[in-house]
Amino acid sequence: MAALSAVVFTLSWWLGLYLLARDPRKPVLVLAAIGLTSFATVVALDAVRVVSGSDLLSRLEIYLVAVPGVAWFAVLVELSRPCDSWRSRVGEISVIAAVAVLAFVGAAMAGSVDGPLRTGHWVMFAVISVSTLGAMVRAVVRRAQPGPVAGFVVVATLFFALGNAIIVIPLGLVPSWLALASTGFDVALLGIAVAIWDAFDEGQALRADMLRSFVATAVVAVLFGGQALIGLAVTEGSAETALTVLLFSSLAIAIAINVLADPLAGLLDRLAFSRSPDLRADRATLRRTEAALPLRSSNPLDGIDEETFARLTRRALGHYGDLSKLVASPLTALPIIDERLAARGAPDQPLERANELKALLAERIAALKPRDAGDFGTTEQWRHYNSLYFPYVVGVRAYAQNATAAGLDPVARQAWQWFVTEVPQRSLHNWQNAAARVIAADLRGSLVSAAD
């Protein structure tokens, strides 16, 4: 059943890369991508193992089948963290590492995916299932998830923990394609849950962007995988193993080129336009802006509550220096943006709205500055202004690795030195959240006034 394995591989591989491409800086997305792509790797490896009969692949596969479960446990642990939390991850990383070690111990006891049911399979099942169920309860209880996300998380985790056939039942006792396909459905639900969570967290639409990516992936999968499947249908013997490897490697490369087209284009630009940094920057801005357009909601501010509005304001402030991110911000739909565009006779276009939102945020940040108090201060009344103006507007990165004050003006140098020597990163984060709530209250006031 190479065709069914190819379908499961395509879905898992695409969804993992899609989540990674959304924002590789978010731990939740990276962990979910690891889980999905590792499961896709298991599917491909199992198909090659069945054709070749390799005992080495069987022993290797028993370790790989534990990776998706550990990764999903890590995702649930990350989802249970409070919003915008800066608390240490040391304890959580230790728990995840312990689960991973126990799962691999069970894999070592099991030996391989072939043969009779062994104690090691039960150890793997207990470790993965109990840990993911516990993390699921913690994630749902400790963090207010949107309804669709909570539903997907609960249903998908229950299916994954209780019906994880690729771990509980040696694949030699049941058809491997059946076991992998059933678990592939569960893994896909988990990936969709994470995608919905991220879209909710960023205030973005998801359906159009995901549909476009899926359709493009389906096209390239049929074009590249179909040829290998035709070859498999008419081939026997040792050539079948080679064609099976070619099937999954072709699918992996084709899907990666499709989903990761923007970062790959950036890499090619760096090679082709190495002496034209301005051209590279302009092309990168255009690509990111184009990618952001499907993420815009049609009516993003309808029925929005105060807490969500504050969160979206915080996200917009964090994306102050990235115009392509602001294009997808729901705050571009603020009525005050319409008024400002009309006042200067600007066209109602996504980039113009993003530029106007950036200017609006700059004005609101400037309004936080204490009056008649100079250019810089370190008293309590300066905290809100300093926490937003210098990191976002000026670009002071005091906590970045190998960061220096080079290129900063004298006032920004003072701020950089103050952040480095006197302000813990967690304190800055808390001040930024408080300042964002102040700005959100102001912007929301104008939204309510326009509605009235």
C-alpha positions as a Python dict, from the first residue, in 0.01 Angstrom:
ca = {
    (1, 'M'): (0, 0, 0),
    (2, 'A'): (268, 245, -108),
    (3, 'A'): (1, 486, -233),
    (4, 'L'): (-165, 519, 109),
    (5, 'S'): (173, 556, 279),
    (6, 'A'): (257, 830, 30),
    (7, 'V'): (-67, 1013, 111),
    (8, 'V'): (-3, 995, 488),
    (9, 'F'): (358, 1105, 435),
    (10, 'T'): (252, 1398, 216),
    (11, 'L'): (-4, 1524, 465),
    (12, 'S'): (227, 1498, 767),
    (13, 'W'): (535, 1638, 592),
    (14, 'W'): (341, 1931, 445),
    (15, 'L'): (168, 2020, 770),
    (16, 'G'): (495, 2009, 964),
    (17, 'L'): (674, 2237, 718),
    (18, 'Y'): (371, 2467, 698),
    (19, 'L'): (375, 2521, 1076),
    (20, 'L'): (750, 2581, 1071),
    (21, 'A'): (718, 2835, 790),
    (22, 'R'): (454, 3034, 982),
    (23, 'D'): (711, 3145, 1238),
    (24, 'P'): (1026, 2944, 1316),
    (25, 'R'): (1083, 3160, 1626),
    (26, 'K'): (783, 3015, 1811),
    (27, 'P'): (866, 2705, 2018),
    (28, 'V'): (514, 2563, 1981),
    (29, 'L'): (535, 2569, 1603),
    (30, 'V'): (886, 2426, 1595),
    (31, 'L'): (795, 2141, 1831),
    (32, 'A'): (479, 2060, 1635),
    (33, 'A'): (683, 2064, 1313),
    (34, 'I'): (931, 1819, 1466),
    (35, 'G'): (649, 1587, 1564),
    (36, 'L'): (483, 1594, 1222),
    (37, 'T'): (797, 1565, 1010),
    (38, 'S'): (935, 1287, 1232),
    (39, 'F'): (609, 1096, 1191),
    (40, 'A'): (635, 1144, 814),
    (41, 'T'): (987, 1005, 833),
    (42, 'V'): (855, 700, 1019),
    (43, 'V'): (596, 643, 745),
    (44, 'A'): (861, 660, 473),
    (45, 'L'): (1105, 441, 665),
    (46, 'D'): (837, 181, 732),
    (47, 'A'): (743, 162, 365),
    (48, 'V'): (1107, 105, 270),
    (49, 'R'): (1145, -152, 549),
    (50, 'V'): (844, -353, 432),
    (51, 'V'): (975, -365, 76),
    (52, 'S'): (1336, -438, 164),
    (53, 'G'): (1279, -658, 472),
    (54, 'S'): (1572, -489, 645),
    (55, 'D'): (1621, -584, 1009),
    (56, 'L'): (1834, -273, 1065),
    (57, 'L'): (1549, -45, 959),
    (58, 'S'): (1315, -232, 1192),
    (59, 'R'): (1544, -167, 1489),
    (60, 'L'): (1585, 197, 1390),
    (61, 'E'): (1212, 253, 1342),
    (62, 'I'): (1123, 154, 1698),
    (63, 'Y'): (1317, 459, 1823),
    (64, 'L'): (1175, 696, 1564),
    (65, 'V'): (813, 608, 1647),
    (66, 'A'): (862, 757, 1994),
    (67, 'V'): (964, 1100, 1862),
    (68, 'P'): (617, 1223, 1752),
    (69, 'G'): (471, 1138, 2093),
    (70, 'V'): (749, 1316, 2282),
    (71, 'A'): (719, 1617, 2050),
    (72, 'W'): (343, 1641, 2103),
    (73, 'F'): (393, 1617, 2480),
    (74, 'A'): (636, 1909, 2449),
    (75, 'V'): (377, 2104, 2246),
    (76, 'L'): (114, 2056, 2516),
    (77, 'V'): (361, 2163, 2784),
    (78, 'E'): (435, 2478, 2585),
    (79, 'L'): (64, 2550, 2532),
    (80, 'S'): (10, 2534, 2908),
    (81, 'R'): (245, 2824, 2967),
    (82, 'P'): (68, 3152, 3052),
    (83, 'C'): (43, 3403, 2769),
    (84, 'D'): (358, 3613, 2727),
    (85, 'S'): (529, 3434, 3015),
    (86, 'W'): (902, 3476, 3073),
    (87, 'R'): (933, 3218, 3346),
    (88, 'S'): (1221, 2975, 3323),
    (89, 'R'): (1178, 2670, 3102),
    (90, 'V'): (1435, 2464, 3291),
    (91, 'G'): (1176, 2257, 3481),
    (92, 'E'): (965, 2196, 3171),
    (93, 'I'): (1268, 2097, 2962),
    (94, 'S'): (1369, 1854, 3236),
    (95, 'V'): (1027, 1688, 3233),
    (96, 'I'): (1029, 1661, 2854),
    (97, 'A'): (1379, 1512, 2863),
    (98, 'A'): (1269, 1258, 3125),
    (99, 'V'): (973, 1149, 2910),
    (100, 'A'): (1201, 1118, 2608),
    (101, 'V'): (1452, 906, 2800),
    (102, 'L'): (1182, 672, 2932),
    (103, 'A'): (1032, 637, 2585),
    (104, 'F'): (1370, 547, 2436),
    (105, 'V'): (1433, 301, 2718),
    (106, 'G'): (1106, 133, 2622),
    (107, 'A'): (1219, 132, 2260),
    (108, 'A'): (1545, -37, 2359),
    (109, 'M'): (1348, -299, 2553),
    (110, 'A'): (1117, -357, 2257),
    (111, 'G'): (1408, -401, 2018),
    (112, 'S'): (1220, -358, 1691),
    (113, 'V'): (879, -304, 1538),
    (114, 'D'): (864, -665, 1422),
    (115, 'G'): (784, -973, 1623),
    (116, 'P'): (564, -1034, 1927),
    (117, 'L'): (434, -773, 2168),
    (118, 'R'): (703, -707, 2429),
    (119, 'T'): (721, -525, 2763),
    (120, 'G'): (904, -241, 2590),
    (121, 'H'): (600, -165, 2375),
    (122, 'W'): (386, -131, 2688),
    (123, 'V'): (649, 93, 2850),
    (124, 'M'): (644, 321, 2545),
    (125, 'F'): (265, 324, 2543),
    (126, 'A'): (243, 410, 2914),
    (127, 'V'): (504, 684, 2897),
    (128, 'I'): (365, 857, 2588),
    (129, 'S'): (-4, 815, 2669),
    (130, 'V'): (7, 910, 3037),
    (131, 'S'): (234, 1210, 2978),
    (132, 'T'): (32, 1349, 2687),
    (133, 'L'): (-300, 1304, 2868),
    (134, 'G'): (-162, 1480, 3175),
    (135, 'A'): (-18, 1762, 2966),
    (136, 'M'): (-349, 1795, 2781),
    (137, 'V'): (-543, 1844, 3104),
    (138, 'R'): (-285, 2097, 3224),
    (139, 'A'): (-295, 2288, 2895),
    (140, 'V'): (-674, 2312, 2888),
    (141, 'V'): (-709, 2403, 3257),
    (142, 'R'): (-423, 2650, 3292),
    (143, 'R'): (-463, 2844, 2969),
    (144, 'A'): (-783, 2988, 2820),
    (145, 'Q'): (-777, 2842, 2470),
    (146, 'P'): (-1023, 2945, 2199),
    (147, 'G'): (-1304, 2694, 2156),
    (148, 'P'): (-1185, 2533, 1831),
    (149, 'V'): (-831, 2491, 1964),
    (150, 'A'): (-942, 2336, 2294),
    (151, 'G'): (-1171, 2094, 2109),
    (152, 'F'): (-902, 1985, 1863),
    (153, 'V'): (-645, 1950, 2142),
    (154, 'V'): (-869, 1730, 2356),
    (155, 'V'): (-1003, 1507, 2078),
    (156, 'A'): (-670, 1468, 1898),
    (157, 'T'): (-476, 1396, 2217),
    (158, 'L'): (-728, 1135, 2332),
    (159, 'F'): (-707, 959, 1996),
    (160, 'F'): (-331, 986, 1989),
    (161, 'A'): (-277, 864, 2347),
    (162, 'L'): (-532, 582, 2344),
    (163, 'G'): (-504, 463, 1987),
    (164, 'N'): (-133, 499, 1917),
    (165, 'A'): (-108, 173, 1727),
    (166, 'I'): (241, 231, 1591),
    (167, 'I'): (376, 217, 1949),
    (168, 'V'): (146, -32, 2124),
    (169, 'I'): (121, -295, 1851),
    (170, 'P'): (430, -414, 1666),
    (171, 'L'): (374, -329, 1304),
    (172, 'G'): (446, -687, 1210),
    (173, 'L'): (122, -806, 1376),
    (174, 'V'): (-110, -575, 1182),
    (175, 'P'): (-74, -419, 836),
    (176, 'S'): (168, -131, 882),
    (177, 'W'): (-24, 91, 641),
    (178, 'L'): (-337, 54, 857),
    (179, 'A'): (-156, 137, 1181),
    (180, 'L'): (27, 433, 1030),
    (181, 'A'): (-280, 570, 851),
    (182, 'S'): (-490, 562, 1169),
    (183, 'T'): (-224, 740, 1369),
    (184, 'G'): (-163, 980, 1080),
    (185, 'F'): (-521, 1104, 1119),
    (186, 'D'): (-455, 1178, 1486),
    (187, 'V'): (-128, 1355, 1411),
    (188, 'A'): (-298, 1568, 1145),
    (189, 'L'): (-557, 1679, 1400),
    (190, 'L'): (-278, 1779, 1635),
    (191, 'G'): (-110, 1986, 1365),
    (192, 'I'): (-436, 2161, 1273),
    (193, 'A'): (-496, 2240, 1641),
    (194, 'V'): (-156, 2411, 1663),
    (195, 'A'): (-220, 2604, 1340),
    (196, 'I'): (-555, 2729, 1474),
    (197, 'W'): (-391, 2826, 1802),
    (198, 'D'): (-121, 3027, 1625),
    (199, 'A'): (-372, 3203, 1400),
    (200, 'F'): (-580, 3293, 1706),
    (201, 'D'): (-271, 3412, 1892),
    (202, 'E'): (-171, 3641, 1605),
    (203, 'G'): (-524, 3752, 1521),
    (204, 'Q'): (-494, 3613, 1169),
    (205, 'A'): (-718, 3424, 932),
    (206, 'L'): (-608, 3068, 858),
    (207, 'R'): (-836, 2901, 605),
    (208, 'A'): (-729, 3084, 288),
    (209, 'D'): (-358, 3061, 361),
    (210, 'M'): (-368, 2693, 460),
    (211, 'L'): (-593, 2600, 167),
    (212, 'R'): (-362, 2768, -81),
    (213, 'S'): (-60, 2586, 63),
    (214, 'F'): (-243, 2252, 68),
    (215, 'V'): (-365, 2281, -294),
    (216, 'A'): (-14, 2366, -416),
    (217, 'T'): (127, 2074, -219),
    (218, 'A'): (-135, 1836, -360),
    (219, 'V'): (-41, 1940, -714),
    (220, 'V'): (333, 1885, -670),
    (221, 'A'): (271, 1560, -481),
    (222, 'V'): (64, 1420, -767),
    (223, 'L'): (316, 1533, -1029),
    (224, 'F'): (623, 1399, -853),
    (225, 'G'): (482, 1108, -652),
    (226, 'G'): (255, 983, -928),
    (227, 'Q'): (549, 900, -1153),
    (228, 'A'): (719, 692, -884),
    (229, 'L'): (393, 511, -801),
    (230, 'I'): (350, 416, -1166),
    (231, 'G'): (701, 279, -1165),
    (232, 'L'): (630, 77, -848),
    (233, 'A'): (317, -70, -1002),
    (234, 'V'): (513, -226, -1287),
    (235, 'T'): (835, -312, -1102),
    (236, 'E'): (935, -611, -893),
    (237, 'G'): (1249, -725, -714),
    (238, 'S'): (1535, -513, -591),
    (239, 'A'): (1434, -216, -807),
    (240, 'E'): (1118, -183, -595),
    (241, 'T'): (1321, -72, -294),
    (242, 'A'): (1503, 192, -496),
    (243, 'L'): (1176, 325, -639),
    (244, 'T'): (1020, 337, -291),
    (245, 'V'): (1311, 546, -166),
    (246, 'L'): (1278, 767, -474),
    (247, 'L'): (905, 810, -410),
    (248, 'F'): (944, 953, -62),
    (249, 'S'): (1260, 1153, -132),
    (250, 'S'): (1093, 1314, -435),
    (251, 'L'): (784, 1399, -231),
    (252, 'A'): (993, 1540, 54),
    (253, 'I'): (1199, 1765, -172),
    (254, 'A'): (907, 1882, -386),
    (255, 'I'): (689, 1968, -85),
    (256, 'A'): (978, 2144, 92),
    (257, 'I'): (1048, 2361, -214),
    (258, 'N'): (679, 2451, -235),
    (259, 'V'): (615, 2527, 133),
    (260, 'L'): (951, 2692, 199),
    (261, 'A'): (952, 2889, -126),
    (262, 'D'): (994, 3229, 44),
    (263, 'P'): (1299, 3147, 260),
    (264, 'L'): (1454, 2959, -32),
    (265, 'A'): (1397, 3263, -255),
    (266, 'G'): (1571, 3475, 9),
    (267, 'L'): (1867, 3238, 2),
    (268, 'L'): (1888, 3256, -376),
    (269, 'D'): (1870, 3636, -360),
    (270, 'R'): (2165, 3642, -121),
    (271, 'L'): (2363, 3437, -372),
    (272, 'A'): (2253, 3618, -688),
    (273, 'F'): (2234, 3973, -548),
    (274, 'S'): (2515, 3960, -293),
    (275, 'R'): (2627, 4310, -390),
    (276, 'S'): (2280, 4467, -391),
    (277, 'P'): (2152, 4470, -29),
    (278, 'D'): (1880, 4725, -107),
    (279, 'L'): (1743, 4509, -387),
    (280, 'R'): (1741, 4203, -157),
    (281, 'A'): (1560, 4398, 114),
    (282, 'D'): (1295, 4526, -127),
    (283, 'R'): (1234, 4181, -271),
    (284, 'A'): (1210, 4031, 79),
    (285, 'T'): (955, 4293, 182),
    (286, 'L'): (743, 4222, -125),
    (287, 'R'): (753, 3846, -64),
    (288, 'R'): (658, 3879, 302),
    (289, 'T'): (380, 4122, 221),
    (290, 'E'): (239, 3892, -46),
    (291, 'A'): (248, 3600, 199),
    (292, 'A'): (69, 3810, 464),
    (293, 'L'): (-229, 3902, 248),
    (294, 'P'): (-416, 3567, 284),
    (295, 'L'): (-377, 3598, 662),
    (296, 'R'): (-595, 3909, 683),
    (297, 'S'): (-944, 3860, 825),
    (298, 'S'): (-1242, 4026, 658),
    (299, 'N'): (-1394, 4157, 982),
    (300, 'P'): (-1122, 4104, 1243),
    (301, 'L'): (-1253, 4342, 1510),
    (302, 'D'): (-1616, 4229, 1520),
    (303, 'G'): (-1717, 4122, 1871),
    (304, 'I'): (-1363, 4143, 2004),
    (305, 'D'): (-1328, 4165, 2382),
    (306, 'E'): (-1095, 4389, 2581),
    (307, 'E'): (-843, 4118, 2667),
    (308, 'T'): (-810, 4001, 2308),
    (309, 'F'): (-775, 4358, 2185),
    (310, 'A'): (-491, 4417, 2433),
    (311, 'R'): (-319, 4099, 2314),
    (312, 'L'): (-347, 4202, 1949),
    (313, 'T'): (-208, 4546, 2035),
    (314, 'R'): (87, 4380, 2206),
    (315, 'R'): (147, 4168, 1896),
    (316, 'A'): (132, 4474, 1669),
    (317, 'L'): (384, 4658, 1885),
    (318, 'G'): (613, 4355, 1871),
    (319, 'H'): (589, 4363, 1490),
    (320, 'Y'): (649, 4740, 1472),
    (321, 'G'): (962, 4703, 1260),
    (322, 'D'): (816, 4440, 1024),
    (323, 'L'): (572, 4596, 781),
    (324, 'S'): (475, 4260, 633),
    (325, 'K'): (360, 4141, 978),
    (326, 'L'): (158, 4459, 1028),
    (327, 'V'): (-20, 4394, 697),
    (328, 'A'): (-192, 4093, 859),
    (329, 'S'): (-263, 4270, 1190),
    (330, 'P'): (-635, 4304, 1273),
    (331, 'L'): (-563, 4657, 1396),
    (332, 'T'): (-536, 4773, 1034),
    (333, 'A'): (-918, 4755, 1037),
    (334, 'L'): (-948, 5026, 1304),
    (335, 'P'): (-1186, 5307, 1199),
    (336, 'I'): (-916, 5560, 1284),
    (337, 'I'): (-703, 5409, 1008),
    (338, 'D'): (-984, 5483, 761),
    (339, 'E'): (-1000, 5842, 883),
    (340, 'R'): (-625, 5893, 856),
    (341, 'L'): (-611, 5747, 505),
    (342, 'A'): (-898, 5970, 393),
    (343, 'A'): (-737, 6276, 552),
    (344, 'R'): (-421, 6242, 346),
    (345, 'G'): (-595, 6110, 35),
    (346, 'A'): (-412, 5777, 39),
    (347, 'P'): (-553, 5470, -138),
    (348, 'D'): (-715, 5200, 76),
    (349, 'Q'): (-454, 4930, 20),
    (350, 'P'): (-300, 4676, 260),
    (351, 'L'): (46, 4836, 258),
    (352, 'E'): (-98, 5182, 314),
    (353, 'R'): (-301, 5052, 607),
    (354, 'A'): (7, 4885, 754),
    (355, 'N'): (209, 5206, 719),
    (356, 'E'): (-71, 5405, 880),
    (357, 'L'): (-93, 5159, 1168),
    (358, 'K'): (282, 5189, 1221),
    (359, 'A'): (255, 5568, 1231),
    (360, 'L'): (-40, 5544, 1471),
    (361, 'L'): (154, 5316, 1705),
    (362, 'A'): (452, 5553, 1693),
    (363, 'E'): (228, 5841, 1798),
    (364, 'R'): (78, 5643, 2084),
    (365, 'I'): (425, 5541, 2203),
    (366, 'A'): (543, 5903, 2188),
    (367, 'A'): (240, 6007, 2395),
    (368, 'L'): (373, 5790, 2680),
    (369, 'K'): (685, 6007, 2713),
    (370, 'P'): (687, 6228, 3024),
    (371, 'R'): (648, 6592, 2928),
    (372, 'D'): (925, 6847, 2989),
    (373, 'A'): (1150, 6579, 3134),
    (374, 'G'): (1426, 6565, 2871),
    (375, 'D'): (1508, 6289, 2624),
    (376, 'F'): (1573, 6006, 2865),
    (377, 'G'): (1506, 5914, 3225),
    (378, 'T'): (1504, 5609, 3446),
    (379, 'T'): (1231, 5693, 3695),
    (380, 'E'): (909, 5498, 3717),
    (381, 'Q'): (720, 5744, 3496),
    (382, 'W'): (959, 5663, 3210),
    (383, 'R'): (908, 5287, 3218),
    (384, 'H'): (621, 5256, 2972),
    (385, 'Y'): (785, 5487, 2719),
    (386, 'N'): (1133, 5339, 2752),
    (387, 'S'): (1008, 4980, 2724),
    (388, 'L'): (841, 5045, 2387),
    (389, 'Y'): (1026, 5333, 2224),
    (390, 'F'): (1384, 5214, 2248),
    (391, 'P'): (1338, 4841, 2169),
    (392, 'Y'): (1078, 4885, 1892),
    (393, 'V'): (1111, 5233, 1740),
    (394, 'V'): (1486, 5285, 1783),
    (395, 'G'): (1583, 4918, 1761),
    (396, 'V'): (1782, 4881, 2084),
    (397, 'R'): (1844, 4508, 2133),
    (398, 'A'): (2008, 4503, 2473),
    (399, 'Y'): (1955, 4132, 2542),
    (400, 'A'): (2045, 3989, 2204),
    (401, 'Q'): (2352, 3768, 2187),
    (402, 'N'): (2668, 3968, 2109),
    (403, 'A'): (2463, 4291, 2102),
    (404, 'T'): (2653, 4620, 2135),
    (405, 'A'): (2567, 4989, 2135),
    (406, 'A'): (2744, 5042, 1803),
    (407, 'G'): (2552, 5267, 1566),
    (408, 'L'): (2320, 5409, 1832),
    (409, 'D'): (2286, 5780, 1901),
    (410, 'P'): (2390, 5915, 2246),
    (411, 'V'): (2040, 5890, 2395),
    (412, 'A'): (1991, 5536, 2267),
    (413, 'R'): (2333, 5445, 2408),
    (414, 'Q'): (2219, 5563, 2749),
    (415, 'A'): (1908, 5350, 2718),
    (416, 'W'): (2109, 5047, 2604),
    (417, 'Q'): (2344, 5079, 2902),
    (418, 'W'): (2050, 5114, 3140),
    (419, 'F'): (1876, 4805, 3003),
    (420, 'V'): (2193, 4597, 3020),
    (421, 'T'): (2299, 4695, 3371),
    (422, 'E'): (1978, 4769, 3559),
    (423, 'V'): (1673, 4616, 3390),
    (424, 'P'): (1614, 4238, 3400),
    (425, 'Q'): (1465, 4104, 3078),
    (426, 'R'): (1157, 3983, 3262),
    (427, 'S'): (1096, 4333, 3404),
    (428, 'L'): (1118, 4484, 3056),
    (429, 'H'): (871, 4226, 2931),
    (430, 'N'): (625, 4312, 3210),
    (431, 'W'): (660, 4685, 3141),
    (432, 'Q'): (594, 4626, 2772),
    (433, 'N'): (277, 4433, 2851),
    (434, 'A'): (156, 4711, 3083),
    (435, 'A'): (237, 4981, 2825),
    (436, 'A'): (59, 4781, 2554),
    (437, 'R'): (-254, 4769, 2769),
    (438, 'V'): (-245, 5148, 2805),
    (439, 'I'): (-221, 5193, 2428),
    (440, 'A'): (-486, 4927, 2369),
    (441, 'A'): (-728, 5108, 2601),
    (442, 'D'): (-675, 5427, 2402),
    (443, 'L'): (-723, 5258, 2065),
    (444, 'R'): (-1023, 5061, 2187),
    (445, 'G'): (-1179, 5384, 2309),
    (446, 'S'): (-1166, 5521, 1955),
    (447, 'L'): (-1312, 5193, 1825),
    (448, 'V'): (-1607, 5213, 2067),
    (449, 'S'): (-1663, 5580, 1980),
    (450, 'A'): (-1674, 5500, 1609),
    (451, 'A'): (-1924, 5218, 1674),
    (452, 'D'): (-2150, 5456, 1866),
}
